C-alpha cells in the first residue's frame, strides 16, 4: 500500500484507501482506475475490489515505520475527502500524519466542498500540504474552498489541464502544478494554456511546477516548456513541520 513513486513532484505514495467515483471531466480517463483494474487482474489482494472505494486499516500506520524523512503523496489511488469516507477515518489519517511528523505529506482532492466542511475538525500542521485539482475554469471554485481551510501550505494541481485558466486567483496559494493528460485517448493540452498559467504564477510570486505534456507517449512528449524544466517548489520554510497543538504531540 506504499511505494516509491515516479510522480515528478513527490517521492513515495501511501494509500490507506483505494478506489473512487468520477465527479468531473478530469476524472474521465482516470489513471488510478486503469491501474487498479490492472492490479486486480494480477491478483493483488489490496485491489480485490477493483476500483470500488475500500478502506485499508492495515495501511494506516505505515508512515510511522518509515524512519527516513520523505515526501509522501497521500491516496494517489483515491480521494481522502470522498463522501463515503467516514470523517472518523479522515481524522485517523491526519492523526498518523501528525504522529509521523518527520515526513512531508501532499494531500489532493477534487471534493473541495467536503474538505472545507471538515477543515475545522482537522489537526493541520506545516508538514501537511493540502491541494485541490482543477481541470478547467468551471471548477475554479475549488480554489476558493481550499483558501478557506486551515492548511498551512496550499497547492493546486491543474492536471489534466483541459482548458484555459486565464484569471487564476492565486491569493493564499503556495504552489501550482500543471500537467497534461496521459495514456490511451489522452485529451490534448494547449501550450498557450500552460504559458499563461506560468506567467500568472510568476506575476504572483507562486512556485510553478510543470509535470508533463502527457499524451499517448508521455515519455516522448517530455516535460520541457520553452526549452527548460520547471521544478519550482514552495520555500523550505513552508515545509518545516509545525504540529498543531490539537495533534497532542
C-alpha positions as CSV (number, residue, x, y, z in Angstrom):
1,X,0.0,0.0,0.0
2,X,3.0,2.2,-0.3
3,X,5.8,2.5,-2.8
4,X,8.4,4.7,-4.3
5,X,6.7,7.0,-6.8
6,X,7.6,8.0,-10.4
7,X,5.5,11.1,-10.0
8,X,7.8,14.1,-10.5
9,X,6.7,16.2,-7.6
10,X,6.7,13.6,-4.8
11,X,8.9,10.7,-3.6
12,X,6.5,8.0,-2.5
13,X,2.8,7.2,-2.1
14,X,0.7,6.0,0.8
15,X,-2.8,4.6,0.2
16,X,-4.8,3.9,3.3
17,X,-7.8,3.9,1.0
18,X,-8.3,3.0,-2.7
19,X,-11.0,3.4,-5.3
20,X,-13.1,6.3,-6.2
21,X,-16.0,7.6,-8.3
22,X,-16.0,10.2,-11.1
23,X,-17.3,13.7,-10.4
24,X,-15.9,16.0,-13.2
25,X,-14.3,15.9,-16.6
26,X,-10.8,15.5,-15.2
27,X,-11.9,12.0,-14.0
28,X,-12.9,10.7,-17.4
29,X,-9.6,8.9,-18.2
30,X,-8.5,8.3,-14.6
31,X,-5.1,6.7,-14.4
32,X,-5.8,5.3,-10.9
33,X,-8.8,3.4,-12.2
34,X,-6.7,1.8,-15.0
35,X,-4.0,0.9,-12.6
36,X,-6.5,-0.6,-10.0
37,X,-8.1,-2.8,-12.6
38,X,-4.6,-4.0,-13.8
39,X,-3.6,-4.8,-10.2
40,X,-6.9,-6.6,-9.5
41,X,-6.3,-8.7,-12.6
42,X,-2.8,-9.6,-11.3
43,X,-4.4,-10.9,-8.1
44,X,-3.3,-8.0,-5.8
45,X,-5.2,-8.6,-2.5
46,X,-5.4,-4.8,-1.9
47,X,-7.3,-4.4,-5.1
48,X,-9.7,-7.3,-4.8
49,X,-12.5,-4.8,-5.0
50,X,-11.1,-3.2,-8.2
51,X,-11.8,0.5,-8.1
52,X,-14.6,0.4,-5.6
53,X,-13.9,2.6,-2.6
54,X,-12.1,0.5,0.0
55,X,-10.5,1.4,3.4
56,X,-7.3,-0.3,4.3
57,X,-6.9,-0.4,8.1
58,X,-3.6,-2.4,7.7
59,X,-2.1,0.5,5.8
60,X,-2.9,3.3,8.2
61,X,0.2,3.2,10.4
62,X,2.8,2.7,7.6
63,X,4.4,6.1,7.7
64,X,5.3,5.5,11.3
65,X,7.5,2.7,10.3
66,X,9.4,4.7,7.6
67,X,12.2,6.3,9.6
68,X,13.8,8.2,6.6
69,X,12.0,11.5,6.1
70,X,10.3,11.7,2.7
71,X,7.7,13.5,0.7
72,X,4.5,11.3,0.5
73,X,1.6,11.7,-1.8
74,X,-1.4,10.6,0.2
75,X,-4.0,8.5,-1.6
76,X,-2.7,8.6,-5.1
77,X,-5.3,5.8,-5.8
78,X,-8.3,7.5,-4.2
79,X,-9.7,10.8,-2.7
80,X,-9.5,11.1,1.1
81,X,-12.5,13.5,1.1
82,X,-14.8,11.2,-0.9
83,X,-18.3,11.5,0.6
84,X,-18.3,7.8,1.5
85,X,-15.1,8.0,3.6
86,X,-16.2,8.4,7.2
87,X,-15.0,11.6,8.9
88,X,-13.6,9.4,11.7
89,X,-11.3,7.7,9.1
90,X,-10.1,11.1,7.7
91,X,-9.2,12.1,11.3
92,X,-7.3,8.9,11.8
93,X,-5.2,9.6,8.6
94,X,-4.5,13.1,9.9
95,X,-3.5,11.6,13.3
96,X,-0.9,9.4,11.6
97,X,0.4,12.3,9.6
98,X,0.9,14.3,12.8
99,X,2.5,11.4,14.7
100,X,4.9,10.6,11.8
101,X,5.8,14.3,11.6
102,X,9.3,13.8,10.1
103,X,7.7,13.3,6.7
104,X,6.1,15.9,4.4
105,X,2.6,14.9,3.1
106,X,0.8,16.0,0.0
107,X,-3.0,15.5,0.1
108,X,-5.0,16.2,-3.1
109,X,-8.8,16.3,-3.6
110,X,-11.5,17.2,-6.1
111,X,-14.1,17.2,-3.3
112,X,-13.2,20.7,-2.1
113,X,-16.6,21.3,-0.5
114,X,-16.2,18.4,1.9
115,X,-12.6,19.5,2.6
116,X,-13.8,22.9,3.6
117,X,-16.6,21.4,5.7
118,X,-14.2,19.2,7.6
119,X,-11.3,21.6,7.8
120,X,-12.2,23.0,11.3
121,X,-12.0,19.5,12.8
122,X,-8.6,18.6,11.3
123,X,-5.3,19.0,13.1
124,X,-3.4,20.9,10.4
125,X,0.4,21.1,10.7
126,X,3.1,22.7,8.5
127,X,4.2,19.4,7.1
128,X,0.7,18.5,5.7
129,X,0.3,20.2,2.3
130,X,-3.3,20.4,1.0
131,X,-4.2,20.8,-2.7
132,X,-7.2,20.7,-5.0
133,X,-7.4,19.5,-8.6
134,X,-8.8,22.0,-11.2
135,X,-9.0,20.9,-14.8
136,X,-10.7,23.9,-16.3
137,X,-12.4,27.2,-15.4
138,X,-15.7,25.5,-14.5
139,X,-14.1,24.1,-11.4
140,X,-12.0,27.1,-10.2
141,X,-14.4,27.3,-7.3
142,X,-12.4,24.5,-5.7
143,X,-9.6,27.0,-5.2
144,X,-11.9,29.2,-3.1
145,X,-12.8,26.2,-0.9
146,X,-9.1,25.5,-0.4
147,X,-8.4,29.0,0.6
148,X,-11.0,28.7,3.4
149,X,-9.2,25.7,5.0
150,X,-6.7,25.7,7.8
151,X,-3.9,24.2,5.7
152,X,-0.6,25.9,6.2
153,X,0.6,25.0,2.7
154,X,-2.0,25.2,-0.1
155,X,-1.4,24.0,-3.7
156,X,-3.1,23.5,-7.0
157,X,-2.9,20.5,-9.3
158,X,-4.0,21.8,-12.7
159,X,-3.9,18.3,-14.2
160,X,-5.2,17.1,-16.5
161,X,-5.4,20.6,-17.8
162,X,-8.4,20.6,-20.2
163,X,-8.9,24.3,-20.8
164,X,-7.5,27.7,-20.2
165,X,-7.4,29.3,-16.8
166,X,-6.8,33.0,-17.7
167,X,-7.9,34.6,-14.4
168,X,-6.5,32.4,-11.7
169,X,-6.9,33.9,-8.2
170,X,-3.6,32.8,-6.5
171,X,-4.2,34.6,-3.2
172,X,-3.0,32.3,-0.4
173,X,-1.8,29.7,-2.8
174,X,1.8,28.4,-2.2
175,X,2.4,26.2,-5.2
176,X,1.0,25.3,-8.7
177,X,1.5,22.1,-10.6
178,X,0.4,21.9,-14.3
179,X,0.3,18.7,-16.4
180,X,-1.3,17.2,-19.5
181,X,-3.4,14.0,-19.6
182,X,-1.5,10.8,-20.4
183,X,-2.5,7.3,-21.5
184,X,-4.9,5.9,-24.1
185,X,-7.2,8.5,-25.6
186,X,-5.5,11.3,-23.8
187,X,-7.0,14.7,-24.4
188,X,-4.7,17.4,-25.8
189,X,-3.4,20.3,-23.8
190,X,-2.7,23.6,-25.5
191,X,0.8,25.1,-24.9
192,X,-0.8,28.6,-24.6
193,X,-2.8,27.5,-21.6
194,X,0.4,26.3,-19.8
195,X,2.4,29.5,-20.6
196,X,-0.5,31.7,-19.4
197,X,-0.6,29.9,-16.0
198,X,3.2,30.0,-15.7
199,X,3.2,33.8,-16.3
200,X,0.4,34.3,-13.8
201,X,2.4,32.3,-11.2
202,X,5.5,34.5,-12.0
203,X,3.5,37.7,-11.5
204,X,2.1,36.4,-8.2
205,X,5.4,35.0,-6.9
206,X,4.0,31.5,-6.7
207,X,6.3,28.5,-7.5
208,X,5.4,26.8,-10.7
209,X,6.0,23.1,-11.5
210,X,5.4,21.7,-15.0
211,X,4.9,18.0,-14.7
212,X,4.4,16.8,-18.3
213,X,2.9,17.4,-21.7
214,X,1.2,14.0,-21.5
215,X,-0.3,12.3,-24.5
216,X,-0.3,8.6,-25.5
217,X,3.5,8.5,-25.1
218,X,4.2,10.9,-22.3
219,X,7.9,10.0,-22.1
220,X,8.4,11.0,-25.7
221,X,6.5,14.2,-25.2
222,X,8.6,15.0,-22.2
223,X,8.3,17.9,-19.8
224,X,10.3,20.8,-21.3
225,X,8.5,24.1,-21.6
226,X,10.2,26.7,-23.7
227,X,13.5,24.8,-23.6
228,X,13.7,24.0,-19.9
229,X,12.1,22.2,-17.0
230,X,10.1,24.0,-14.3
231,X,10.5,22.3,-11.0
232,X,9.8,25.1,-8.6
233,X,8.6,24.2,-5.1
234,X,7.5,26.1,-2.0
235,X,10.3,27.6,0.0
236,X,11.9,25.3,2.5
237,X,10.4,27.2,5.4
238,X,6.9,26.2,4.2
239,X,7.8,22.6,4.7
240,X,9.1,22.8,8.2
241,X,6.8,20.7,10.5
242,X,4.6,22.8,12.6
243,X,2.5,20.4,14.5
244,X,-0.9,21.6,15.7
245,X,-1.5,21.5,19.5
246,X,-4.7,19.6,18.7
247,X,-2.5,16.7,17.5
248,X,-1.4,16.2,21.1
249,X,2.3,16.0,20.2
